[in-house]
Amino acid sequence: MDDMPAPSVAPRAARAAGAIRFDGVGRAFPVPGGDRVVLRGVDLAVAAGEIVAIVGPSGCGKSTLLRLLGGLDAPTDGAIALDGTRIRDTDERTAVAFQEPRLLPWRTLAQNVEIGLPRGGDRRTGRARVDELLRLVGLAHAAGQRPREVSGGMAQRASLARALARDPGVLLLDEPFGALDALTRLRMQDLLLDIHAAQPTTVLLVTHDVEEALYLADRVLLLRSLADDADAATSIARVIDVPGARPRDRADRAIADLRAELLDGLGVDIHHHAPQESR
């Protein structure tokens, strides 16, 4: 079982959470015979410190949206701004954590976290920051271990700490818990909320897990093609405000109703496999 001690780091003075704005954002990729338009007309404002989850069918452009915001790709149309400044390249105010931890196997967990520190900083301050982050994600006891010596959940926590090492104003999470077992995934969700409380930042989370989106996010964006054509471009089909303060009751009736609404928006028939009533 993945041992996950509770975070014990007090809130600190970090980079201010960033406010995001998408204005008419589109992305097309060249293909033989023309362009394949993946995203079209994405308009969105995300408040500083908000957690926004993005759900949608596979291949609909969820990860593309994150890449555009992180400056890892450029929009074909429209513009993206962070705190009023247009994103044109990778930006030190953003950090990304992926589904795979992507840790360097020959380095310890502490050394992997250290990679995320801003360049040119004081070495002693950097070491203290790494120690602080390892405590925050419950890995202080494993700082000297290498990725092959720890569980998948521990490696993912190290990846999250590495992303936080930059003190990002915006944290981009691309299916960060998708490869974990169910129990570890639930624990990682709670850990993310603890981290957000200790170090408030703006979070955009891509996930295929509707329950995860509703448990973590202030709002959930449903990306979907707005036309019947399977190759049609994707945009924001629905924005759902999630009620209640975090952490939420996973069994709350309101959350269950929103789950049904989101699954319906994804084209999932939740009654298809429901058992028939006995007669």
C-alpha positions as CSV (number, residue, x, y, z in Angstrom):
1,M,0.0,0.0,0.0
2,D,1.3,3.5,-0.8
3,D,2.1,5.2,2.5
4,M,1.1,8.8,2.3
5,P,1.7,10.9,5.4
6,A,-0.4,14.0,5.9
7,P,1.2,17.2,4.6
8,S,2.7,19.2,7.4
9,V,3.9,22.4,5.7
10,A,2.3,25.7,6.6
11,P,1.1,28.1,3.9
12,R,4.1,30.1,2.5
13,A,4.5,33.3,0.5
14,A,4.6,32.0,-3.1
15,R,4.0,33.4,-6.5
16,A,0.5,34.8,-6.8
17,A,-2.0,32.5,-8.6
18,G,-2.5,33.5,-12.2
19,A,-5.7,34.6,-14.0
20,I,-6.2,33.0,-17.4
21,R,-8.1,34.2,-20.5
22,F,-8.7,32.3,-23.8
23,D,-10.1,34.5,-26.5
24,G,-11.4,32.8,-29.7
25,V,-8.6,30.1,-29.4
26,G,-8.3,27.6,-32.2
27,R,-5.7,25.0,-33.2
28,A,-5.4,23.3,-36.6
29,F,-2.8,20.8,-37.7
30,P,-1.7,20.3,-41.3
31,V,-2.7,17.0,-42.9
32,P,-2.6,15.9,-46.5
33,G,-5.3,17.8,-48.4
34,G,-5.7,20.6,-45.9
35,D,-5.9,21.3,-42.2
36,R,-7.5,19.3,-39.4
37,V,-9.1,21.7,-37.0
38,V,-9.0,20.3,-33.4
39,L,-10.1,23.3,-31.4
40,R,-12.2,26.2,-32.5
41,G,-13.6,29.3,-30.8
42,V,-12.6,28.6,-27.2
43,D,-13.5,31.5,-25.0
44,L,-12.8,31.1,-21.3
45,A,-11.8,33.1,-18.2
46,V,-10.3,31.4,-15.2
47,A,-10.0,33.3,-12.0
48,A,-6.8,33.3,-10.0
49,G,-6.8,30.4,-7.6
50,E,-9.6,28.5,-9.3
51,I,-9.5,24.8,-10.0
52,V,-11.0,23.9,-13.4
53,A,-11.3,20.4,-14.7
54,I,-11.6,19.6,-18.4
55,V,-13.4,16.5,-19.5
56,G,-14.3,15.2,-23.0
57,P,-14.0,12.3,-25.4
58,S,-10.5,10.9,-26.2
59,G,-8.8,13.0,-28.9
60,C,-11.1,16.0,-28.5
61,G,-8.2,18.4,-27.7
62,K,-8.1,18.5,-23.9
63,S,-4.3,18.0,-23.8
64,T,-3.9,20.4,-26.7
65,L,-5.6,23.1,-24.7
66,L,-3.1,22.6,-21.8
67,R,-0.2,22.6,-24.2
68,L,-1.3,25.9,-25.6
69,L,-1.6,27.5,-22.2
70,G,1.8,26.1,-21.2
71,G,3.4,27.6,-24.3
72,L,4.4,24.1,-25.5
73,D,2.3,24.8,-28.6
74,A,0.9,27.9,-30.3
75,P,-2.8,28.6,-31.3
76,T,-3.7,28.9,-34.9
77,D,-6.4,31.5,-34.0
78,G,-7.1,33.7,-31.1
79,A,-4.9,34.5,-28.1
80,I,-4.2,33.2,-24.5
81,A,-3.2,35.6,-21.8
82,L,-1.9,35.0,-18.3
83,D,-2.4,37.9,-16.0
84,G,-3.0,40.1,-19.0
85,T,0.2,39.1,-20.8
86,R,-0.2,37.1,-24.0
87,I,1.4,33.6,-23.9
88,R,3.8,33.3,-26.8
89,D,6.3,30.7,-25.5
90,T,7.0,28.6,-22.5
91,D,6.4,30.7,-19.4
92,E,8.0,30.3,-16.0
93,R,4.7,31.1,-14.4
94,T,3.3,27.8,-15.5
95,A,4.3,24.2,-14.7
96,V,3.0,20.9,-16.0
97,A,2.7,17.4,-14.5
98,F,1.8,14.5,-16.8
99,Q,0.2,11.1,-16.4
100,E,3.6,9.4,-16.2
101,P,6.0,10.9,-13.6
102,R,8.8,11.2,-16.1
103,L,11.5,11.1,-13.4
104,L,15.1,10.6,-14.2
105,P,15.8,7.1,-13.0
106,W,19.5,7.7,-12.1
107,R,18.6,10.6,-9.7
108,T,17.0,10.4,-6.3
109,L,13.5,11.8,-5.7
110,A,15.1,14.9,-4.1
111,Q,17.3,15.4,-7.1
112,N,14.3,15.0,-9.4
113,V,12.4,17.7,-7.5
114,E,15.4,19.9,-7.6
115,I,15.2,19.9,-11.4
116,G,12.1,22.0,-11.2
117,L,13.7,24.9,-9.3
118,P,14.1,28.2,-11.1
119,R,17.5,28.7,-12.6
120,G,20.0,30.9,-10.9
121,G,18.7,30.6,-7.4
122,D,20.7,30.3,-4.2
123,R,21.7,26.7,-3.6
124,R,20.9,26.7,0.1
125,T,17.5,28.2,-0.5
126,G,16.9,25.6,-3.2
127,R,17.7,22.7,-0.9
128,A,15.4,24.1,1.7
129,R,12.6,24.4,-0.9
130,V,13.1,20.8,-2.1
131,D,12.9,19.6,1.6
132,E,9.8,21.7,2.1
133,L,8.1,20.2,-1.0
134,L,9.0,16.7,-0.1
135,R,7.4,17.2,3.3
136,L,4.4,18.7,1.6
137,V,3.8,15.6,-0.6
138,G,4.7,13.2,2.2
139,L,8.0,12.1,0.7
140,A,10.6,13.4,3.3
141,H,11.3,9.9,4.3
142,A,12.1,8.8,0.7
143,A,14.2,11.8,-0.4
144,G,17.3,9.6,-1.1
145,Q,15.5,6.8,-2.9
146,R,15.4,6.4,-6.7
147,P,12.3,6.1,-8.8
148,R,12.7,2.3,-9.2
149,E,12.7,1.9,-5.5
150,V,9.3,3.6,-4.8
151,S,5.7,2.9,-5.8
152,G,3.9,4.5,-8.7
153,G,2.0,6.8,-6.3
154,M,5.2,8.0,-4.7
155,A,6.8,8.7,-8.1
156,Q,3.7,10.7,-9.1
157,R,3.9,12.7,-5.9
158,A,7.6,13.5,-6.7
159,S,6.5,14.6,-10.1
160,L,3.9,16.9,-8.5
161,A,6.6,18.3,-6.2
162,R,8.9,19.0,-9.1
163,A,6.1,21.0,-10.9
164,L,5.5,23.0,-7.7
165,A,9.2,23.7,-7.3
166,R,8.9,26.6,-9.7
167,D,6.2,28.3,-7.6
168,P,3.9,28.3,-10.6
169,G,1.0,30.8,-10.8
170,V,-0.7,28.1,-12.9
171,L,-0.4,24.4,-12.5
172,L,-1.4,22.3,-15.5
173,L,-2.2,18.6,-14.8
174,D,-2.7,16.2,-17.7
175,E,-4.3,13.0,-16.4
176,P,-1.9,13.1,-13.5
177,F,-3.5,10.2,-11.6
178,G,-4.7,8.1,-14.5
179,A,-2.1,5.4,-14.2
180,L,-2.6,4.8,-10.5
181,D,-4.7,2.2,-8.7
182,A,-8.1,3.3,-7.4
183,L,-7.1,3.7,-3.7
184,T,-3.9,5.6,-4.5
185,R,-5.8,7.8,-6.9
186,L,-8.3,8.8,-4.2
187,R,-5.4,9.7,-1.9
188,M,-3.7,11.7,-4.6
189,Q,-6.9,13.7,-5.1
190,D,-7.0,14.6,-1.4
191,L,-3.3,15.4,-1.5
192,L,-3.9,17.8,-4.4
193,L,-6.5,19.6,-2.3
194,D,-4.2,19.8,0.7
195,I,-1.5,21.3,-1.5
196,H,-3.9,23.8,-3.0
197,A,-4.9,24.9,0.4
198,A,-1.2,25.2,1.5
199,Q,0.0,26.9,-1.7
200,P,-3.0,28.3,-3.6
201,T,-2.4,28.4,-7.3
202,T,-4.6,28.2,-10.4
203,V,-5.1,24.6,-11.5
204,L,-6.3,23.3,-14.9
205,L,-6.8,19.5,-14.7
206,V,-7.4,17.2,-17.7
207,T,-9.2,14.0,-16.6
208,H,-11.3,11.2,-18.0
209,D,-12.7,10.6,-14.5
210,V,-16.0,12.5,-14.1
211,E,-16.0,11.8,-10.3
212,E,-12.5,13.2,-10.0
213,A,-13.5,16.3,-11.9
214,L,-16.5,16.9,-9.7
215,Y,-14.6,16.2,-6.4
216,L,-11.7,18.5,-7.2
217,A,-12.9,21.4,-9.4
218,D,-14.8,24.6,-8.9
219,R,-16.0,24.3,-12.5
220,V,-15.9,21.5,-15.0
221,L,-15.6,22.2,-18.7
222,L,-17.1,19.7,-21.2
223,L,-15.2,19.7,-24.5
224,R,-17.1,18.2,-27.4
225,S,-17.7,18.5,-31.1
226,L,-20.6,20.9,-31.6
227,A,-21.5,19.2,-35.0
228,D,-22.5,15.7,-35.9
229,D,-19.4,15.2,-38.0
230,A,-16.9,13.1,-36.1
231,D,-14.0,15.1,-37.5
232,A,-15.6,18.5,-36.5
233,A,-13.6,20.9,-34.3
234,T,-14.1,20.8,-30.6
235,S,-15.1,23.7,-28.4
236,I,-16.6,24.2,-24.9
237,A,-20.0,22.5,-25.0
238,R,-20.9,23.0,-21.4
239,V,-19.6,24.7,-18.2
240,I,-20.8,23.2,-14.9
241,D,-20.4,25.0,-11.6
242,V,-19.8,22.5,-8.8
243,P,-21.5,23.4,-5.6
244,G,-20.2,23.1,-2.1
245,A,-16.8,23.8,-0.4
246,R,-13.9,21.4,-0.8
247,P,-13.4,18.7,0.3
248,R,-16.8,17.5,-0.9
249,D,-18.8,14.5,0.1
250,R,-18.2,12.0,-2.7
251,A,-21.7,10.6,-2.1
252,D,-23.5,13.9,-2.1
253,R,-26.7,13.8,-4.2
254,A,-26.0,17.0,-6.0
255,I,-22.7,15.6,-7.1
256,A,-24.4,12.4,-8.3
257,D,-26.8,14.5,-10.4
258,L,-24.0,16.5,-11.9
259,R,-22.2,13.2,-12.7
260,A,-25.3,12.0,-14.6
261,E,-25.4,15.4,-16.5
262,L,-21.7,15.1,-17.5
263,L,-22.0,11.5,-18.6
264,D,-25.0,12.4,-20.6
265,G,-23.0,15.2,-22.2
266,L,-20.3,12.7,-23.0
267,G,-22.8,10.4,-24.7
268,V,-22.8,7.8,-22.0
269,D,-26.1,6.0,-21.3
270,I,-26.0,5.6,-17.6
271,H,-29.2,3.5,-17.6
272,H,-27.9,1.1,-20.3
273,H,-26.5,-1.5,-17.8
274,A,-28.8,-0.7,-14.9
275,P,-30.5,-3.8,-13.5
276,Q,-34.2,-4.1,-14.2
277,E,-36.6,-4.0,-11.3
278,S,-37.9,-7.3,-10.2
279,R,-41.5,-8.0,-10.9
